[in-house]
Amino acid sequence: MPYSEPTALGVIACPGGEAFADAVITHLKHMYKHRFTLKNDTISKRYNIDKNELINRINLNNDLKASDLVIRGAVDKYRLPTFKIKTRFTYFANGEFKTEILEPIRGKNVFIFQDVENHEEISLNEGKNKLSLSVNDHVMSLLVTIDAVRQADAADITLVIPVYPYSRQHKKKGREGLTASMLGHLYEMLGVTRIITLDIHSREIINAFSTLNLENLHASYQIIRELGKIVDLTGQTEDMVVVSPDTGAIDRNKFYASGLKLPLAMIYKERDYSVVTQNAKDTNIKSIKLLGDVRGKVAFLADDMLGTGGTLLKAMGFLKEQGATKVIAAISLPFFTGNAVELFDEAYKQGLFYRIIGTNAVYHEDLLQKEWYISTDVSGLFANVITRIHHKQSIGDLLDNRSIIEKIVKQQTEARKE
């Protein structure tokens, strides 16, 4: 039985990725217990076997298949998989990382979690040190961990990295490196077979791999679920328009507009590319124009990531000037680097926007305390994808949320009629 201990599915959480890994593991445990119960009920009825006796037989079968001589846990109860693999991470004074796998993983499908944009203080060296790590630190820690897992003879290595590092360095415009592609080649060289990520910045990155599979998940269902709690998606009490914040985000916002059956507008920005953006206030945007109408309507913008936030702040202020009643933004990967949180606090006090919906794919303690910020949980989506991949099942319906979005709007419409 694949839904009880021992299982061939293992999770390793790198420093930085632990919070998201723990959230996903919580979902995995619920899912495995639920599936075990359903399967136990079905088989017991089909073969006319007592449920308790069937559990005993399942545990016996698992013990016979396991390479360990020691029996794992009770023989008459369901054994919940632990999933998390014991690992020791060492950070040396000169900045080097070391990863040690503290239990056998030979033959396991290992999923390595890392949040490269987690800049909170992290406990290292078994709690002896607390450090805030950079993206480069997290990437190096990830590479060292991949190598340790490979050396320990795991059957399959999957990276769970909601933020694909260096994803903005994907186009060659001159004498510069394609860092997103280079990292992909490193992962392949180290034996990684798959990457699970969220709303990757450019689809071009997928074409950089030779053998590695990349599963690009979308948070659209989770975002619309939260959006439906703060605005009328049916259009009965307030009008709404989807606004693409720039030309690069047009496909993403077209998806929301078509799914919600709403009009689509777009902001066009004229930029001075001789100016390099340093923070949210000093941007390279020279002028902004709106293609569409937002007057008297709720404006909803969606983008994949938010760094310093300067572009979004200008866009939201511009939409308020154009007569939008509320401005709501959805960000799949909310980095909020530098002093972005403080600047969004100011903008909120000035009434430039109503809410920002982000995901828990990037760990932020400060954001969760803000009245204007809504965090939506995508760990359940990742857990679903991981179990299906592990058990060699299709994930196609999890990659396309259009049918689920239609159900949300239909439910809201029916609720309004009642």
C-alpha positions in Angstrom: 0.0 0.0 0.0 1.6 3.3 -1.1 -0.2 5.5 1.4 1.4 4.2 4.7 4.8 3.8 6.2 7.3 2.8 4.9 7.0 5.0 1.8 9.5 5.8 -0.9 8.6 9.5 -0.8 11.0 11.7 1.1 11.2 15.5 1.7 14.4 17.5 2.5 14.0 21.1 3.5 17.0 23.4 2.9 17.6 26.3 5.3 15.0 28.8 4.0 12.6 26.3 2.6 11.6 24.7 5.9 8.5 26.8 6.5 7.0 25.9 3.1 8.1 22.3 3.3 6.4 21.9 6.7 3.2 23.4 5.3 3.3 20.9 2.3 4.0 18.0 4.6 1.0 18.8 6.7 -1.2 18.5 3.6 0.6 15.3 2.5 -0.2 13.7 5.9 -3.9 14.5 5.6 -4.0 13.4 2.0 -2.3 10.1 2.7 -4.5 9.2 5.6 -7.6 10.1 3.6 -6.6 8.0 0.7 -5.6 5.1 2.9 -9.0 5.2 4.6 -10.9 5.3 1.2 -8.8 2.5 -0.2 -9.2 0.4 3.0 -13.0 0.9 2.9 -13.2 -0.1 -0.8 -11.0 -3.2 -0.5 -12.6 -4.4 2.7 -16.1 -4.3 1.0 -14.9 -5.8 -2.3 -13.1 -8.8 -0.7 -15.4 -9.0 2.4 -12.4 -8.5 4.8 -12.7 -6.9 8.2 -11.1 -3.4 8.1 -8.9 -4.0 11.2 -7.7 -7.3 9.7 -7.0 -5.6 6.4 -4.8 -2.9 8.1 -2.9 -5.8 9.8 -2.3 -7.4 6.4 -1.2 -4.1 4.9 1.3 -3.6 7.6 2.6 -7.1 7.2 3.0 -6.6 3.5 4.9 -3.3 4.1 7.2 -5.0 6.6 7.9 -7.9 4.2 8.8 -5.4 1.4 10.9 -3.1 3.6 14.7 -3.7 3.7 14.8 -3.0 7.5 14.7 -6.0 9.9 13.1 -3.9 12.6 9.3 -3.6 12.5 8.1 0.0 12.1 5.4 0.9 14.7 2.2 -0.9 15.6 0.9 -3.9 13.5 -2.8 -3.2 13.9 -2.9 0.6 13.2 -2.4 2.9 10.3 1.2 4.1 10.1 1.4 7.7 8.9 4.5 8.4 6.8 6.9 10.9 8.3 8.1 12.1 4.9 10.7 14.5 6.3 14.3 13.2 6.0 16.6 14.0 8.9 19.3 16.3 7.6 22.1 18.4 9.2 23.0 21.7 7.6 26.3 23.3 8.6 27.3 26.9 7.8 31.0 27.7 8.2 32.5 31.0 9.1 33.9 31.6 5.7 30.4 31.2 4.1 30.6 27.6 2.9 27.7 25.1 3.3 27.7 21.4 4.2 24.7 19.1 4.0 24.6 15.7 5.7 21.8 13.2 5.2 21.3 11.4 8.6 19.2 8.5 7.4 19.3 6.0 4.5 17.5 7.4 1.3 18.8 4.8 -1.2 16.0 4.1 -3.7 13.7 7.0 -2.5 12.1 9.7 -4.6 13.5 12.8 -2.8 11.8 16.2 -3.1 14.2 19.1 -2.1 12.5 22.3 -0.9 14.2 25.7 -1.1 12.8 29.3 -0.8 15.6 31.4 -2.3 13.8 34.6 -1.4 13.5 33.9 2.3 15.5 36.7 3.9 14.3 36.2 7.4 16.7 35.1 10.1 17.3 31.3 9.9 18.6 29.0 12.5 21.8 27.2 11.4 24.3 24.9 12.9 21.6 23.2 15.0 20.4 26.5 16.4 23.7 27.9 17.4 23.7 30.6 14.8 21.0 32.8 13.3 21.6 34.4 9.9 19.8 36.1 7.1 20.8 34.5 3.8 21.0 36.0 0.3 19.7 34.4 -2.9 23.2 33.3 -3.7 23.6 31.6 -0.3 20.3 29.8 -0.8 21.3 28.7 -4.3 24.6 27.3 -3.0 22.9 25.6 -0.1 20.6 24.0 -2.6 23.4 22.8 -4.9 25.3 21.3 -2.0 22.1 19.5 -0.8 21.4 18.1 -4.3 24.9 16.7 -4.4 24.5 15.1 -1.0 21.2 13.5 -2.0 22.8 12.2 -5.2 25.8 10.8 -3.3 23.4 9.0 -1.0 21.9 7.2 -4.0 18.4 8.5 -4.2 16.3 7.0 -7.0 14.9 10.3 -8.2 15.6 14.0 -7.3 12.9 16.7 -7.6 13.5 20.4 -6.7 10.5 22.2 -5.2 11.5 25.8 -5.7 8.5 28.1 -5.8 10.8 31.0 -6.9 13.1 29.9 -9.7 16.4 31.8 -9.0 17.7 34.2 -11.5 14.5 33.8 -13.6 14.8 37.5 -14.8 18.1 36.7 -16.5 16.6 34.7 -19.3 17.2 36.9 -22.4 20.5 37.7 -23.9 20.5 41.4 -24.9 24.3 41.8 -25.2 27.4 40.6 -23.5 25.7 39.0 -20.6 25.0 35.5 -19.2 21.9 33.5 -19.4 22.0 32.7 -15.7 18.5 31.0 -15.5 19.6 28.6 -18.2 23.1 28.0 -16.6 21.5 27.0 -13.3 19.2 24.6 -15.2 22.2 22.9 -16.7 23.8 22.6 -13.2 20.7 20.9 -11.9 20.7 18.5 -14.8 24.4 17.7 -14.3 23.8 16.9 -10.6 21.1 14.4 -11.6 17.9 16.4 -11.0 15.0 15.0 -13.0 12.3 17.5 -12.3 11.6 21.0 -11.0 8.3 22.1 -9.5 8.0 25.9 -9.5 5.3 28.7 -9.3 4.5 31.2 -12.1 7.9 31.2 -13.6 8.9 34.6 -14.9 9.4 33.5 -18.5 8.3 30.4 -20.4 11.6 30.6 -22.3 13.4 29.1 -19.3 11.5 25.8 -19.9 13.3 25.5 -23.3 16.7 25.6 -21.6 16.6 22.0 -20.4 17.7 18.9 -22.2 16.3 16.1 -20.0 14.9 17.9 -16.9 11.1 18.3 -16.7 9.7 21.6 -15.3 6.2 21.7 -13.8 5.1 25.4 -13.7 2.2 25.7 -11.3 -0.3 28.6 -11.1 -1.9 30.2 -8.1 -4.9 31.6 -10.0 -7.5 29.4 -8.2 -6.1 30.3 -4.8 -5.9 34.0 -5.7 -9.5 34.2 -7.1 -10.8 32.3 -4.0 -9.4 35.2 -1.9 -10.5 37.8 -4.4 -14.1 36.5 -4.1 -14.1 37.3 -0.4 -13.4 41.0 -0.8 -15.1 41.9 -4.1 -18.3 40.9 -5.9 -17.1 38.7 -8.9 -20.6 38.5 -10.3 -20.8 42.2 -11.1 -24.2 42.7 -9.4 -23.0 45.2 -6.7 -19.9 46.6 -8.3 -18.2 46.7 -11.7 -14.8 45.2 -12.1 -12.1 45.4 -14.7 -8.8 43.4 -15.1 -5.8 45.6 -15.8 -2.5 44.3 -17.1 0.2 46.3 -15.4 2.4 46.1 -18.5 2.7 44.4 -21.9 4.7 41.5 -20.4 1.8 40.5 -18.1 -0.9 40.6 -20.7 -1.3 36.8 -21.1 -1.6 36.3 -17.3 -4.3 39.0 -17.0 -6.1 37.9 -20.2 -6.4 34.5 -18.4 -8.1 36.2 -15.4 -10.3 38.4 -17.6 -11.5 35.4 -19.7 -12.0 33.2 -16.6 -14.0 35.8 -14.7 -15.8 37.1 -17.9 -14.5 40.7 -17.3 -13.2 43.4 -19.6 -9.4 43.7 -20.0 -7.5 47.0 -19.9 -3.7 47.6 -20.1 -1.2 50.1 -18.8 1.5 51.1 -21.2 4.7 52.5 -19.7 7.3 54.5 -21.4 10.7 53.7 -19.8 14.1 55.2 -19.8 16.4 52.2 -19.8 19.5 54.3 -19.2 18.2 54.5 -15.6 18.7 51.4 -13.4 15.9 51.0 -10.8 17.3 51.1 -7.3 14.2 51.2 -5.1 10.4 51.6 -5.3 10.5 55.4 -5.5 13.3 55.9 -8.1 12.0 53.9 -11.2 12.9 54.3 -14.9 9.2 54.9 -15.9 8.9 58.3 -17.7 5.1 58.2 -18.6 2.1 56.0 -18.3 -1.0 55.6 -20.5 -4.1 53.5 -20.1 -5.7 51.4 -22.8 -9.3 50.9 -21.5 -11.6 52.4 -18.9 -11.5 52.0 -15.1 -13.6 54.9 -14.0 -16.1 53.9 -11.3 -14.8 50.3 -11.3 -12.7 48.0 -9.2 -9.3 47.5 -10.9 -7.7 44.1 -10.5 -4.0 43.6 -11.5 -2.1 40.4 -11.6 1.7 39.9 -11.9 4.2 37.1 -11.2 6.6 38.8 -8.8 7.1 42.0 -6.9 10.6 43.2 -6.0 11.0 46.8 -4.9 7.4 47.4 -6.0 8.1 50.8 -7.7 6.4 49.8 -10.9 3.2 48.5 -9.1 3.0 51.6 -6.9 3.1 53.9 -9.9 0.5 51.7 -11.7 -1.9 51.7 -8.7 -1.6 55.4 -8.2 -2.2 56.0 -11.9 -5.4 53.8 -11.8 -6.7 55.8 -8.8 -6.1 59.0 -10.8 -8.1 57.5 -13.6 -11.1 57.0 -11.4 -10.9 53.4 -10.1 -12.9 52.9 -6.9 -10.6 50.2 -5.6 -7.3 48.9 -6.7 -6.4 45.2 -5.9 -3.2 43.5 -6.9 -2.4 39.8 -7.0 1.3 38.8 -6.8 2.3 35.1 -7.0 5.8 35.7 -5.6 5.8 38.6 -3.2 9.5 39.4 -2.6 9.0 42.9 -1.1 12.8 43.7 -1.2 14.5 46.7 0.3 12.1 49.1 1.9 9.1 48.0 -0.2 6.9 47.2 2.8 7.3 50.7 4.3 6.5 52.3 0.9 3.4 50.2 0.5 2.3 51.1 4.0 2.5 54.8 3.0 0.6 54.2 -0.3 -2.1 52.3 1.6 -2.5 55.2 4.1 -2.9 57.5 1.0 -5.6 55.3 -0.4 -3.7 54.3 -3.5 -4.8 50.7 -3.2 -7.2 48.5 -1.3 -5.5 45.1 -1.0 -2.6 43.0 -2.2 -3.1 39.2 -2.5 0.1 37.2 -2.3 1.0 33.5 -1.7 2.9 31.8 1.1 5.4 30.5 -1.5 7.7 33.3 -0.2 8.1 33.5 3.5 7.5 36.9 5.1 6.7 37.5 8.7 6.2 41.3 8.5 3.7 41.1 5.6 1.3 38.8 7.5 0.7 41.6 10.1 -0.4 44.2 7.5 -4.0 45.0 7.1 -3.6 45.5 3.3 -2.0 42.1 2.7 -3.8 38.8 2.2 -1.8 35.6 2.1 -3.2 32.7 0.2 -2.0 29.1 0.8 -0.6 27.2 -2.2 1.0 24.4 -0.2 -2.0 22.2 -0.9 -1.5 22.6 -4.6 2.2 21.6 -4.3 1.2 18.6 -2.1 -1.3 17.4 -4.7 1.3 17.7 -7.5 4.0 15.9 -5.5 1.8 12.9 -4.6 0.6 12.5 -8.2 4.1 12.7 -9.6 5.3 10.2 -7.0 2.5 7.8 -7.8 2.9 8.4 -11.6 -0.5 10.0 -12.0 -1.5 12.8 -14.4 -1.3 16.4 -13.1 -2.9 18.0 -16.2 -6.0 19.2 -14.3 -3.9 20.9 -11.6 -2.0 23.0 -14.2 -5.2 24.4 -15.8 -7.6 26.0 -13.2 -10.2 27.4 -15.7 -12.9 24.9 -14.8 -12.4 25.5 -11.1 -12.5 29.3 -11.6 -15.8 29.0 -13.5 -17.3 27.0 -10.5 -16.2 29.8 -8.1 -18.0 32.5 -10.1 -21.1 30.2 -10.6 -21.3 29.6 -6.8 -21.1 33.3 -6.1 -23.8 34.0 -8.6 -26.1 31.4 -7.1 -25.4 32.7 -3.6 -26.3 36.3 -4.6 -29.7 35.0 -6.1 -30.6 33.4 -2.8 
